[in-house]
Amino acid sequence: MSLSDFLSQASSKWLRDEGPESDIVISSRVRIARNLTGYVFPLIASESDKQAVLQTVEKAVEQPQVKQLGHFEILKMNDLSPVEQAVLVEKHLVSPALIESSGSAVILRDDEELGVMVNEEDHLRMQCLLPGYQLDAAYALADRLDDALETSLDYAFDETKGYLTACPTNVGTGMRASVMVHLPALVLTGSIQRILSAVTHVGLAVRGIYGEGTDALGNLFQISNQITLGQSEQEILSNLHGVVKQIIDHERTARQHLLQQSKDPIEDRVCRSFGILAYARQIDSKEAMQRLSDVRLGIDLGIIKGVSANILKELMVATQPGFLQKYYGHEMNPGERDVKRASLIRERLRMDQVQS
């Protein structure tokens, strides 16, 4: 896949495909942080230090053990425009921190499910991103990439502490496992704060859809482990599994409660949102995400027919500012983006109606 393909296609494989429990769990992701022996951490590294790391990693990606996992392309942040960088963030292929770091890059497999951020907070941050509830599969694939790179890279490791990282909270396994969940019923029934508070009390973190410091737009939340030191990868995954399964059960119960106790109001809400998306001539990104969340809930509850359940995943990327500007080929002010966003959503809804 070429650079233009990575930047022009909104629908990554994890966005297109369905997965287990996909009515609630949008995606599963595992990130593994590693640093190279003999190099200072990126946060205090010089440009020449960062270039040396990047060149070393590029050579490692060319090794047969890595090539067995697929074809990878390197995208250097310095070579991309601000709009192109924003597209990669919106597609969840890189973190906002990566595009702010000089001398950084991302190495992506063609299907965009596997990638390596280079010179973010750590020298390497490997990522596997899969659709639906597939934490174990995501870990297995990320672990294979980790092992393949380690055949030619010397990782910074301490027998007592484990893998050494720039942030102390990542020391140990260096692994962050997370799921992105859609929890509209828990929000509408007023139960969300109680559930999320319980999550944080068992050592997990709750963030918005683009990670730390971001909002939970469209009732989408990321649930991830906070602790890596003193726990094995399997213990981290087991703890996260236990909590996620409870969240899924609570959300399903809340959805049934809405249907049984508030059928008319919830039908009115989702149908109003569908009507706005189908006919609006301008809409901002925050409202679009909320309306898309309502429509997806309506689809899952059987209220709205003939619309793909993937519409929330697809349009949560395609309607973001960076992608809109890349898609239409020019920079736009917020008002112009609101018009194009509404147009893109109308077109997407018409596609489903024609196909049905």
Secondary structure in CASP SS format (residue, H / E / C, confidence):
PFRMAT SS
TARGET T0000
AUTHOR 0000-0000-0000
METHOD secondary structure of the structure
MODEL  1
M C 1.00
S C 1.00
L H 1.00
S H 1.00
D H 1.00
F H 1.00
L H 1.00
S H 1.00
Q C 1.00
A C 1.00
S C 1.00
S C 1.00
K H 1.00
W H 1.00
L H 1.00
R H 1.00
D C 1.00
E C 1.00
G C 1.00
P C 1.00
E C 1.00
S C 1.00
D C 1.00
I C 1.00
V E 1.00
I E 1.00
S E 1.00
S E 1.00
R E 1.00
V E 1.00
R E 1.00
I E 1.00
A E 1.00
R E 1.00
N C 1.00
L E 1.00
T C 1.00
G C 1.00
Y C 1.00
V C 1.00
F C 1.00
P H 1.00
L H 1.00
I H 1.00
A C 1.00
S C 1.00
E H 1.00
S H 1.00
D H 1.00
K H 1.00
Q H 1.00
A H 1.00
V H 1.00
L H 1.00
Q H 1.00
T H 1.00
V H 1.00
E H 1.00
K H 1.00
A H 1.00
V H 1.00
E C 1.00
Q C 1.00
P H 1.00
Q H 1.00
V H 1.00
K H 1.00
Q C 1.00
L C 1.00
G C 1.00
H C 1.00
F E 1.00
E E 1.00
I E 1.00
L E 1.00
K E 1.00
M H 1.00
N H 1.00
D H 1.00
L C 1.00
S C 1.00
P H 1.00
V H 1.00
E H 1.00
Q H 1.00
A H 1.00
V H 1.00
L H 1.00
V H 1.00
E H 1.00
K C 1.00
H C 1.00
L C 1.00
V C 1.00
S C 1.00
P H 1.00
A H 1.00
L H 1.00
I H 1.00
E C 1.00
S C 1.00
S C 1.00
G C 1.00
S C 1.00
A E 1.00
V E 1.00
I E 1.00
L E 1.00
R E 1.00
D C 1.00
D C 1.00
E C 1.00
E C 1.00
L E 1.00
G E 1.00
V E 1.00
M E 1.00
V E 1.00
N C 1.00
E C 1.00
E C 1.00
D C 1.00
H C 1.00
L E 1.00
R E 1.00
M E 1.00
Q E 1.00
C E 1.00
L E 1.00
L E 1.00
P E 1.00
G C 1.00
Y C 1.00
Q C 1.00
L H 1.00
D H 1.00
A H 1.00
A H 1.00
Y H 1.00
A H 1.00
L H 1.00
A H 1.00
D H 1.00
R H 1.00
L H 1.00
D H 1.00
D H 1.00
A H 1.00
L H 1.00
E H 1.00
T C 1.00
S C 1.00
L C 1.00
D C 1.00
Y E 1.00
A C 1.00
F E 1.00
D E 1.00
E C 1.00
T C 1.00
K C 1.00
G E 1.00
Y E 1.00
L C 1.00
T C 1.00
A C 1.00
C C 1.00
P H 1.00
T H 1.00
N H 1.00
V C 1.00
G E 1.00
T C 1.00
G C 1.00
M E 1.00
R E 1.00
A E 1.00
S E 1.00
V E 1.00
M E 1.00
V E 1.00
H E 1.00
L C 1.00
P H 1.00
A H 1.00
L H 1.00
V H 1.00
L H 1.00
T C 1.00
G C 1.00
S C 1.00
I H 1.00
Q H 1.00
R H 1.00
I H 1.00
L H 1.00
S H 1.00
A H 1.00
V H 1.00
T H 1.00
H C 1.00
V C 1.00
G C 1.00
L E 1.00
A E 1.00
V E 1.00
R E 1.00
G E 1.00
I C 1.00
Y C 1.00
G E 1.00
E C 1.00
G C 1.00
T C 1.00
D C 1.00
A C 1.00
L H 1.00
G H 1.00
N H 1.00
L E 1.00
F E 1.00
Q E 1.00
I E 1.00
S E 1.00
N E 1.00
Q C 1.00
I C 1.00
T C 1.00
L C 1.00
G C 1.00
Q C 1.00
S C 1.00
E H 1.00
Q H 1.00
E H 1.00
I H 1.00
L H 1.00
S H 1.00
N H 1.00
L H 1.00
H H 1.00
G H 1.00
V H 1.00
V H 1.00
K H 1.00
Q H 1.00
I H 1.00
I H 1.00
D H 1.00
H H 1.00
E H 1.00
R H 1.00
T H 1.00
A H 1.00
R H 1.00
Q H 1.00
H H 1.00
L H 1.00
L H 1.00
Q H 1.00
Q H 1.00
S C 1.00
K H 1.00
D H 1.00
P H 1.00
I H 1.00
E H 1.00
D H 1.00
R H 1.00
V H 1.00
C H 1.00
R H 1.00
S H 1.00
F H 1.00
G H 1.00
I H 1.00
L H 1.00
A H 1.00
Y H 1.00
A C 1.00
R C 1.00
Q C 1.00
I C 1.00
D C 1.00
S H 1.00
K H 1.00
E H 1.00
A H 1.00
M H 1.00
Q H 1.00
R H 1.00
L H 1.00
S H 1.00
D H 1.00
V H 1.00
R H 1.00
L H 1.00
G H 1.00
I H 1.00
D H 1.00
L C 1.00
G C 1.00
I C 1.00
I C 1.00
K C 1.00
G C 1.00
V C 1.00
S C 1.00
A C 1.00
N C 1.00
I H 1.00
L H 1.00
K H 1.00
E H 1.00
L H 1.00
M H 1.00
V H 1.00
A H 1.00
T C 1.00
Q C 1.00
P H 1.00
G H 1.00
F H 1.00
L H 1.00
Q H 1.00
K H 1.00
Y H 1.00
Y H 1.00
G C 1.00
H C 1.00
E C 1.00
M C 1.00
N C 1.00
P H 1.00
G H 1.00
E H 1.00
R H 1.00
D H 1.00
V H 1.00
K H 1.00
R H 1.00
A H 1.00
S H 1.00
L H 1.00
I H 1.00
R H 1.00
E H 1.00
R H 1.00
L H 1.00
R H 1.00
M H 1.00
D H 1.00
Q H 1.00
V H 1.00
Q H 1.00
S C 1.00
END
